[in-house]
Amino acid sequence: MNPKQPVDIARILLVIVILSALMVGSLYILRPFLPGLIWATTIVVATWPVMLAVQRRCGNRRWLATAVMLIILLVVIVLPLYEAISTLALHGSDIMAAIKGLPSYALPPPPGWVGAIPLAGQRAAQEWQTLSDAGPGGLLAKLEPYVTIVARWMLGHAALVGVFVMHMFVTIIISGILYSQGEAAARFVARFATRLAGERGAGTIKLAGLAIRAVALGIVVTAVVQSALGGIGLWIAGVPAAGILTALMLMLCLAQIGPMLPLLGGVAWLFWHGATIAAILLLIWSVVVAMLDSLLRPVLIRRGVNLSMLLILSGVLGGLFAFGIVGLFIGPVILAVTSTLLEAWIDEPSPVQQIDAT
């Protein structure tokens, strides 16, 4: 019987330290490219079925399909986001000036139709009349400091147009690489996950891809559709600065706040200037656009992965606050993988149960 070999603790610790240093150094070197890498991975995973369909139509020529997908990314994703962010950045001074001037406006008396609204009409009319009697300022003077803080935060992030362009440039390049080498990258990630956690690791990677696709379909597509329809309604109704309001709607929809604030602002402007019919029609259109949030998003998300809507929305909002815009995808993926692993661990028979079964 061979004697037990002694454990070389110093060697093990040294290996751990060296590996940790290599990992930290690698991440530090890649730090400028990490946002673009995360965005590119998210986009490629979400659009991979489209890539395969385009490749089949291109006669299985991968390079041609990759070129077509990059053009689609530029038109569908990069240009709309760039236009939204640059619009907010270019009109930042106008937006701040308008907010600073809010306390100088006086709220007009409530229209007669407000009191006729069922249930809450009388109370709303009384509150409106109270604010109108307060004269110039009213509620707007109380809200102005908070609105200013929110506007400064949004404009501060939207003003980083140059950084956004750089990240998008890196994203497009990495996306092209991933589109052309997608299978090899997927095999590497699957092998790494299998090495860490066996078959459960491979299943986790598949779940992460489905979660990314679900969020891309449910959150981003719904936000784009809502903001586009809302912008069309504002433009047809003749509301000024419809482009700025549409860009703001896109940001709010991505942040899961919804499109109603800019749309209601347009409705109030129309009522203020006596365009009652246009205001009522825009109000009805606003309600229809807002309802898409609860109709379109669940259907699209269910096409990606069968997870709880509460789990996905919690991941979207929490990821947004924790990591910024890219957290829209990171948050749901982390919660989805954690929830699935936790459920698998709970359902797995314990050693005591296995002994009882035998």
C-alpha positions in Angstrom: 0.0 0.0 0.0 1.6 3.3 -1.1 2.0 6.0 1.5 -0.3 9.0 1.1 1.5 11.7 -0.9 1.8 15.0 1.1 -0.2 18.0 -0.1 2.1 20.8 -1.4 -0.1 23.7 -0.1 2.5 26.3 -1.1 2.5 25.1 -4.7 -1.3 25.1 -4.9 -1.5 28.6 -3.5 1.2 29.8 -5.9 -0.7 28.3 -8.9 -3.9 30.0 -7.7 -2.2 33.4 -7.3 -0.6 33.1 -10.8 -3.9 32.1 -12.4 -5.7 34.9 -10.7 -3.1 37.5 -11.7 -3.3 36.3 -15.3 -7.1 36.6 -15.3 -7.0 40.0 -13.7 -4.3 41.2 -16.1 -6.2 39.9 -19.1 -9.4 41.6 -18.0 -7.5 44.9 -17.4 -6.0 44.7 -20.9 -9.4 44.0 -22.5 -11.2 46.6 -20.4 -11.6 49.1 -23.2 -13.1 46.4 -25.4 -15.4 44.8 -22.8 -18.5 47.0 -23.4 -18.2 46.3 -27.2 -17.6 42.6 -26.5 -20.7 42.4 -24.3 -22.9 44.2 -26.8 -21.6 42.2 -29.7 -22.1 38.9 -27.9 -25.6 39.9 -26.9 -26.5 41.0 -30.4 -25.1 37.9 -32.1 -26.7 35.5 -29.7 -30.1 37.3 -30.1 -29.9 37.4 -33.9 -28.2 34.1 -34.6 -31.3 32.4 -36.0 -31.6 35.4 -38.4 -28.0 34.9 -39.4 -28.6 31.2 -40.2 -31.6 32.1 -42.3 -29.7 34.8 -44.2 -26.8 32.3 -44.8 -29.2 29.8 -46.3 -30.5 32.4 -48.7 -26.9 33.4 -49.6 -26.1 29.9 -50.7 -24.4 29.0 -47.4 -21.7 31.6 -48.1 -20.7 32.7 -44.6 -18.8 35.9 -45.6 -21.8 37.2 -47.6 -24.2 36.4 -44.8 -21.9 38.2 -42.3 -21.8 41.3 -44.5 -25.6 41.3 -44.8 -26.0 41.0 -41.1 -23.6 43.8 -40.4 -25.5 46.1 -42.7 -28.8 45.1 -41.0 -27.2 45.9 -37.6 -26.2 49.3 -38.8 -29.6 50.1 -40.1 -31.8 48.6 -37.4 -29.8 49.0 -34.2 -26.8 51.4 -34.5 -28.4 54.2 -36.5 -31.7 54.5 -34.4 -29.7 54.4 -31.1 -27.2 57.0 -32.5 -30.0 59.2 -33.7 -31.8 59.0 -30.3 -28.7 59.8 -28.3 -27.4 62.5 -30.6 -30.8 64.2 -30.7 -30.9 64.4 -26.9 -27.3 65.6 -26.8 -27.7 68.3 -29.5 -30.9 69.7 -27.9 -29.6 69.4 -24.4 -29.5 73.2 -23.9 -33.0 73.6 -25.2 -34.4 70.9 -23.0 -32.7 72.4 -19.9 -34.0 75.9 -20.8 -37.5 74.6 -21.2 -37.3 72.9 -17.8 -35.9 76.0 -16.1 -38.8 77.9 -17.5 -41.5 75.5 -16.1 -42.3 77.7 -13.0 -43.2 80.6 -15.3 -46.1 78.8 -16.8 -49.6 79.0 -15.3 -51.9 76.0 -15.4 -55.2 76.8 -17.1 -58.5 75.8 -15.6 -59.6 72.2 -16.1 -61.6 71.4 -19.2 -65.2 70.3 -18.7 -64.6 66.8 -19.8 -62.2 66.1 -16.9 -65.0 66.2 -14.4 -67.0 63.8 -16.5 -64.5 61.0 -16.2 -66.0 58.1 -14.3 -64.8 57.5 -10.7 -61.9 59.9 -10.5 -63.1 62.8 -12.6 -64.4 65.1 -9.8 -61.3 64.6 -7.7 -59.0 65.2 -10.6 -60.9 68.4 -11.6 -60.7 69.7 -8.0 -57.0 69.1 -7.8 -56.5 70.7 -11.2 -58.5 73.7 -10.2 -56.4 74.1 -7.0 -53.2 74.1 -9.0 -54.7 76.6 -11.5 -55.8 78.9 -8.7 -52.2 78.9 -7.4 -51.2 81.0 -10.4 -47.9 80.9 -12.3 -45.8 78.0 -11.0 -48.2 75.8 -9.2 -47.3 72.1 -9.4 -44.6 72.8 -11.9 -42.6 74.9 -9.5 -42.6 72.0 -7.1 -41.6 69.4 -9.7 -38.9 71.6 -11.4 -36.0 70.6 -9.1 -36.8 66.9 -9.5 -37.3 67.1 -13.2 -34.0 69.0 -13.5 -32.1 66.2 -11.7 -33.6 63.6 -14.0 -32.9 65.7 -17.1 -29.3 66.3 -16.1 -28.8 62.6 -15.6 -30.3 61.6 -18.9 -28.4 64.4 -20.8 -25.2 63.5 -19.1 -25.4 60.0 -20.4 -26.8 61.0 -23.8 -23.9 63.5 -24.3 -21.4 60.7 -24.5 -21.9 60.5 -28.2 -18.3 60.0 -29.0 -17.9 57.2 -26.5 -21.0 55.6 -27.9 -19.7 55.8 -31.5 -16.4 54.1 -30.4 -18.3 51.4 -28.6 -20.5 50.8 -31.6 -17.5 50.7 -33.9 -15.9 48.0 -31.7 -19.3 46.2 -31.4 -19.6 46.0 -35.2 -16.1 44.6 -35.6 -16.5 42.0 -32.9 -20.0 41.1 -34.2 -18.5 40.4 -37.6 -15.9 38.1 -36.0 -18.5 36.3 -34.0 -20.9 35.9 -37.0 -18.0 34.4 -39.0 -16.7 32.2 -36.2 -20.0 31.6 -34.3 -19.9 27.8 -34.1 -16.3 27.8 -32.9 -17.0 30.3 -30.2 -20.1 28.4 -29.1 -18.2 25.2 -28.9 -15.5 26.8 -26.8 -18.0 28.3 -24.3 -19.9 25.0 -24.1 -16.6 23.1 -23.5 -15.6 25.5 -20.8 -19.1 25.3 -19.1 -19.0 21.5 -19.3 -15.5 21.4 -17.8 -16.8 23.5 -14.8 -20.2 21.9 -14.2 -20.6 18.9 -16.4 -23.9 18.5 -18.4 -25.6 21.1 -16.2 -23.0 23.6 -17.4 -23.9 23.1 -21.0 -27.6 23.4 -20.2 -26.8 26.7 -18.4 -25.1 28.1 -21.4 -28.1 27.2 -23.6 -30.4 28.8 -21.0 -28.3 32.0 -21.0 -28.6 32.2 -24.8 -32.4 31.8 -24.7 -32.7 34.4 -22.0 -30.7 36.9 -24.1 -32.9 36.2 -27.1 -36.0 36.6 -25.0 -35.0 40.0 -23.6 -33.9 41.2 -27.1 -37.3 40.2 -28.5 -39.4 41.3 -25.7 -37.7 44.4 -24.4 -35.9 46.0 -27.3 -38.4 45.1 -30.1 -41.3 46.3 -27.9 -39.5 49.6 -27.1 -38.7 50.3 -30.7 -42.3 49.5 -31.9 -43.8 51.7 -29.1 -41.5 54.6 -29.7 -41.9 54.5 -33.5 -45.7 54.4 -33.2 -45.7 57.1 -30.6 -43.5 59.3 -32.7 -45.7 58.8 -35.7 -48.7 59.9 -33.6 -46.9 63.0 -32.3 -45.8 63.9 -35.9 -49.3 63.5 -37.4 -50.8 65.5 -34.5 -48.4 68.4 -35.1 -46.7 68.4 -31.8 -43.4 70.4 -31.9 -40.1 68.6 -31.2 -41.6 65.2 -32.1 -38.1 63.9 -32.9 -36.8 64.8 -29.4 -39.9 63.3 -27.8 -39.5 60.1 -29.8 -35.9 59.8 -28.7 -37.0 60.3 -25.2 -39.7 57.7 -25.6 -37.2 55.1 -26.8 -35.0 55.7 -23.7 -38.0 55.5 -21.4 -39.3 52.3 -23.0 -35.9 50.7 -22.7 -35.9 51.7 -19.1 -39.3 50.0 -18.7 -40.9 53.4 -17.7 -43.1 53.4 -20.8 -44.0 55.9 -23.5 -46.8 57.7 -21.7 -44.9 60.7 -20.3 -43.8 62.2 -23.6 -47.2 61.3 -25.2 -49.1 62.9 -22.4 -46.9 66.0 -22.7 -48.0 66.2 -26.4 -51.6 65.7 -25.4 -51.3 68.5 -22.9 -49.7 70.8 -25.4 -52.5 70.2 -27.9 -55.2 70.9 -25.3 -53.3 74.0 -24.2 -53.4 75.4 -27.8 -57.0 74.6 -28.4 -56.6 71.5 -30.7 -59.1 69.5 -28.8 -59.9 66.9 -31.5 -56.2 66.3 -32.2 -55.6 66.0 -28.5 -58.3 63.5 -27.9 -57.2 61.4 -30.9 -53.6 61.5 -29.7 -54.7 60.5 -26.2 -56.6 57.4 -27.6 -53.5 56.6 -29.7 -51.3 56.9 -26.6 -53.4 54.4 -24.7 -53.2 52.0 -27.6 -49.4 52.4 -27.8 -49.1 51.9 -24.0 -51.2 48.8 -24.1 -48.7 47.2 -26.5 -46.4 46.9 -23.5 -48.6 44.3 -21.9 -49.6 42.6 -25.1 -46.6 42.4 -27.3 -43.8 42.0 -24.8 -45.0 38.8 -23.0 -45.7 37.1 -26.4 -42.2 37.9 -27.7 -40.5 36.9 -24.4 -42.2 33.5 -24.4 -40.9 32.8 -27.8 -37.4 33.0 -26.3 -37.5 31.2 -23.0 -40.3 30.0 -20.7 -39.4 32.1 -17.6 -41.5 34.1 -15.1 -42.3 37.6 -16.3 -41.6 38.9 -12.8 -38.1 37.3 -12.9 -37.3 38.8 -16.3 -38.6 42.3 -15.5 -36.8 42.3 -12.2 -33.6 41.4 -14.0 -34.2 44.1 -16.6 -34.8 46.9 -14.1 -32.1 45.7 -11.6 -29.6 45.2 -14.4 -30.4 48.7 -15.8 -29.6 50.4 -12.5 -26.6 48.2 -11.8 -24.8 48.1 -15.2 -26.5 50.7 -17.4 -28.1 50.0 -20.7 -26.2 46.7 -21.2 -27.7 45.6 -17.9 -31.0 45.1 -19.7 -29.5 41.9 -21.0 -27.0 41.0 -18.2 -29.6 41.2 -15.4 -32.2 38.8 -16.8 -29.4 36.3 -17.8 -27.9 36.3 -14.3 -31.3 35.8 -12.6 -32.5 33.2 -15.2 -29.3 31.1 -14.8 -29.3 31.5 -11.0 -33.0 30.5 -10.8 -32.6 27.5 -13.0 -29.5 26.2 -11.2 -31.3 26.7 -7.8 -34.3 24.8 -9.0 -32.2 22.0 -10.3 -30.3 21.8 -7.1 -33.5 21.7 -5.0 -35.0 19.0 -7.2 -31.9 16.9 -7.1 -32.2 14.0 -4.7 -30.1 14.3 -1.5 -27.8 11.5 -0.4 -30.3 10.5 2.3 -33.1 10.2 -0.3 -30.9 8.1 -2.6 -30.1 5.7 0.3 -33.9 5.5 1.2 -34.7 4.7 -2.4 -32.2 1.9 -2.5 
